[in-house]
Amino acid sequence: MRYIIYDLEATCWRGRPPKGITEVIEIGAVMVDRFGDVNSTFSQFVKPTVNPHLSGFCKKLTSITQENVDAAQTFGRVVEDFMNWGEMYDDEYILLSWGADDKMLLANDCKLHKVDHEFTEQFVDLKKAYRNLKKLKHARGLKATVNTEGFDFTGLHHRAISDAENLAKVFIKYLEDWDLYYPKT
C-alpha cells in the first residue's frame, strides 16, 4: 500500500474568484510506504488558465510568484505527472489530505480540464481521521496540529510541498492507529 499525502495551493482572492473559478497552482505530495518510510516527494507548480494572473493576496499567502506559474505546465499535464509519480493506475494507494477541500479542488480541476478524476475517490480526510483518533470535538489547523504533536513545522506554511511534508510527520507518527476507511463507489 502506498499512502500519498498531498496538499494543493490554489488561486485565491479576498472576495469571490473572477469567473467563479478557483484553480490549482501547486501540487505537493509525499509517498509513504506501509512501513512508514518516505519513498518519494512530488512538487510542481501549475499554470492557471481561467484566471492566469495571481492576485496580490494569493502571492502573499502562498509565496508563489507569477513567474512560478507562468513557467509551469497546465493542470492536465501536471496532474498526469502526479498520477504517474503516485502510480495511481492500480488500487494500491490511498490519497490523504488535511481536510476534504483538497479532494474537491482536485476533482473540480480534473472536470474543468477534462481529466478522468476517478483516482480521487481513494481518499481519506486526515483532519477528520485525526479528530476521531484523538476524540476531539474540533480539529485544529495543520500547523497547530504539527506543533501539538511535538514536531517543528518546517518549510513555508501554505506551500503545498511543505504542508504535505509536515502532514506526513503526523501521519507516520500514528501509522498503525488510523482508521483509513474510504467508501468505494
Secondary structure, DSSP 4 states (H G I P E B T S, - for coil): -EEEEEEEEE---SSSPGGG---EEEEEEEEE-TTS-EEEEEEEEEE-SSS-SPPHHHHHHH---HHHHHTSEEHHHHHHHHHHHTTTTSSSEEEEESSSHHHHHHHHHHHHTT---GGGGSEEEHHHHHHHHHT-SS---HHHHHHHTT----S-TT-HHHHHHHHHHHHHHTTTT--------
